[in-house]
């Protein structure tokens, strides 16, 4: 899989904020040793930029150790990182504008795509002023040419917490009435329609359900596959099954809905098997589980700043399960009696 240039830009920003781990600083040093930054006024040709970009990608996919004598002082590394950020920006334009030009000729909309493939939470301000928190392994996309006109339409894969501003439409003439520009989030066949509110959506591609939870305001949900519609009031959550195309509305603690935006790991009536998968993805742990052991089991809990081992022990304990380590894997088993 090709490494996204955006991750390089994010790594440089982490370096500027003194947030890099020693391994990340080592990786930056390896990239910088490939650059000629001795002259800050040097002009870089397109051929030079592309050559550097290619070397960067080779370093990303197969970094090697740098001898101690080649390691750069912090100040020089910071200057070099600035050059690297400039080069990355050029690479990003090359990476994204070329497909955009192709879309222009084919007549397809040129979508804005926002992804969070890094640890932590990505906070986004949309063109209308609405705020979105995007969780790890999540993706948001919209057509900037149409957004804010008749509707504000986005597509979400993963998890996002939305705080939507209410936008009036200008009157169509004397005596006309002001309507609101609807805010719509598509997750497969499920459409969440909003006028102004705060809500959370969990819609991971690999999971069996979509969960929509309302903090305040009012939202309507439409299933385009079945033509069913329902409205959700605050402190309630809708659980939608992708397989059966059915849903269930249940109470939810609004205070817990957005805890993940503060760094918590949150499960709100999540199937136990999918909760285990989330732990494995978040902490990069290989966890094996017999589906029969976790069938029809769910978990509601939240955790903050504790080890994955404690999290796994807690969610398994309530279902009379435990885990054991087998080499480099973790296996879910029945608890010993």
N, C-alpha and C positions, 0 to 999 in steps of 0.2 A: 504494500500500500504506500502511495506517495505521501511524504510528510508535508503537512500544510505549512506554508510560509508564515501564517499567522502565529503558529506556536513559537517560531523563532522570535517574532516581535514581542510576544508575551514574556519569553524568557529574558530578553534584554530589559524589559520593563521591570521584571523581578530583580534583575541585577542592579538597576538604578535605585530601587527601593531597599537595597540591602537585604533582600528576602531569599537569595539564592542559597541552595544547599552546596556543600563542597563539591558534590558530583556535577551540579549544574555549572558552577564556576569553572571546573575542569573542562567541561564541554565547550564553554565559551572560549577558553584559552586555546583549545584545539582549533576552533574555527578561525580565531584571530591570527594564529600562526600561518594560516593559508593566505592572509591578506597582506598587501603591501601598503602600509599606512604611514610610512616614514615621512612622506610629504603631504601635509594637510591640504595643500592647494592643488594637488594633482587632479587632472580631469580624467574621468573614466569613460571609455567608449562603451557602446552597447555590447560589443564583442567581449570587452573586459568584464562588464557586469554579468553577462550570461555565463562566462567562464567561472567567475567567482561563485555565482549561484549554483552551478553544477558541482563545484568543489564543496560548497556548503552542504548540499544534499548528500554527497558521498560521506561527508563527516557525520551527518545526522544518523545515517543508516549504519555506519560502521566506524565509530570513533575509536582511535587508538591512543595509547598512553603517550603523553608528551614528556620528554626528558626534562629533568629539573632545570638544566641550563637554559632551556627554551621558554620557561615560564615567564610571563610578563608582569612587571610591577603593576599595582592597582591603578595608578594614575594613567599609565599608558593603555591598560586594558579598558578603562572608561572611555578614553578618546577613540580607541579602536572600535569599541561597542557602538559609539555614535556613528562611525562610518558603516559598521555592519548594519545598523538600523536603517541608514539611508539606502544601502544596497538592497536590504530586504524589502523596503517600500517599493523600490523599482521592480523587484521580482514579483511582489504582490500585484502591482499594476499589470505586469506582463501575464501573470497567472490568471487574473480575473477578467481583464479587459478583452483578451483574445476570445474567450467563449462568449462574452457579451456582444462583441462585434458579430460573431456568427449568429447569435440569437436575433440581432437586429435584421440581418438579411433574411432569416427564415420566418420572421413575423412572430416569433414566440416572445412572451413577456420577459423582460430582464428583471429577474427576481433579486431582492436583497436577502442574503442568507447569513444568519448569525448562528454560530455554533459554540458550544462550550465543551471542548474535549480535554480540558485541563482540570486538575484538582481544584476544588473551591467553587465559588458561585460567581457568575457573571451578571452584572447589573446593567440594564439597558434602558435608555430613554428613547421611546418611539417618536416619529415625526409629529404626533399629536400631543406630545407631552406625557403620555401614559408611561408608567414604569413597569419593567418586567425584571424579575429575578430568574435567571436560567440556571438550572441545576446541571451537574456533571452529565455527560453523555446525552445532551439535549440539543435540539436544533429548532430554530424559528425562521420562517421565511415569509416574505410578502412582496407584492408588486408596488414599488414606490410611485409609479406613475398613476396608480388607481387609488392608493391608500389616502384616506381623508376626503374622498369625493362623496360618492353615494354611501359608502360603507368603509369600515376599517377592517379588512380581512387579513388574517394571519393563519399560517399552518404551523402546528406544533408537533414535534416528536420528542418525547422525554417529559420533563417536568418543568413547569413555569408557574410563578406566582405573579398575578397581574393586579396592578392598581390603575384603574381606568379613569381618565378624565372624561367628563361629559361635554360633548361638543354640540352646540346648536347649529342648525342649518339656517342660512340667511333667508328671510321671507321671500316668497316668489313674486310678490307684488303687494300693492296696497290692500290691507285687510287680510294678508296671508298669515298663516300661523307658522311658528318656529317648531321644527321637528328636531330630533336628535340624530346624530350620525351614528348608526349602530356599530358596535365593536364586536367582531365575530372571530372566534378561534375554531379552526377546523382540526379535528383529530380523527382521521379516518372518516367514517360516515357520521360521526357525532359532531354537531355544530353547537357551540356555546355562544349565545347572543346576549350582549350587554349594552346598557346605556351609560352607566357610571357606577362602578363598584370595585370590590377587591375579592378575588377568588383564586383558587389554586387548581391546576390540572395536572394529573399524572397520566401520561399516555405513552409509555415506553413501547417501542415496536415489538420487543420480544416478550412482553407480558400479556396475559390473557384478558386483562380488564383495563378500562379507563375510569379514573376516579376524579370527579369534579366536586370541590368543596367551596362553599360560599361563606365569606367572613362578614361582609355587610353589603347592602344594596339588594339587587334582584336580578336574576338571570333566567333565561329560557334556554332549554336544550331541545334540539331537533335531531332525530335520527333519520337521515336521508334514505337509509336502506329500508325502513319500515313505515316512514311517514308519521312516527309517533312524536309527540311534543309534551314537555312537562316544564313546570316552573319550579325554581329552587329558592327557598327563603333562607335567611341567615341562620348559621349554626346547623346547617344540613349538608349532607353529602350525597352525591349520586354515584352509584357503582354500576358500570355498564359492562356487560359481558360481550366480548367480540364474537364469540362462537355462537351463542344463542340469540344475540341481538336483543337482549332484554336488560332491564335496569331495575335497580332497587334504591329507594331513597331512605336515608337513615340519619339520625342525629349525629352531630360531630362537634367537638369542642373547638370553637373558632380560635381560641388562644393557641391551640396546638397546630393549626393548619399551616402557618407560615414559619414554624420553628426552624425548619431546614434552612431558611434564608439567614439564620444566625449561626449556622454551622452544625446544627443538630442532625442526627440521623433519625428520621421519623417514619414510622409505619402506622397508617390509619386503616385498620381492617384489611391489611395486605395479606394475600395468600402466603402461607409460611414458606412454600418452595420459592416464591419470587422474592420474599424478604431475604432468604439465604443467598440467592443469586446477587441481590444488591450488595450484601456485605462482601461477597467475593469480589465483585467488580470494584467497590470502593477501596478495599484494602489489598487488592491484587493477590487474593488467596484462592487457590484451587480447592473448591468444596464439592464433594460428591454426595449425592443423596438419592436413595431409592424413592421414587415418586409415591409408592404405596405408603411409606412411613408418614408423609406429610399431607396426604390427600384430605381435602375438606377441613384443613386446619388454617386458622388465620391468626394474625398478631396485631395488636395495637400497643405501641410503646414508642418512647423517644429516648435518645442517648446523646450525651455530649462529652467530648474529651475523655473517652475511655477506650481501652484496647479492644480490638475486634474479638479477642478471645472471651472477654467479659460480655460483650453484646451477644455473641453466639450462645454462650452458656445461658443467658437470661431468656432468650426467645425460645430455646429448646426445652428449658426446664419446665415451663408451664404446660408443655405437651408431652412430658415424660420421655424426652429424648436427650441425647447427649452427643458429643463428638469425640473422635479419637484421631490421632495423627498417624498416617501411614506413609512414611517416606516424606516426599514433598507435597503430599495431599492431605486434606482433611475429610474425614468420612463421618456422615451422620448415622448414628445407630440408636437402638432402643436403650433406655436407661437400665442399668443393672438393678435388680431387685434384691 
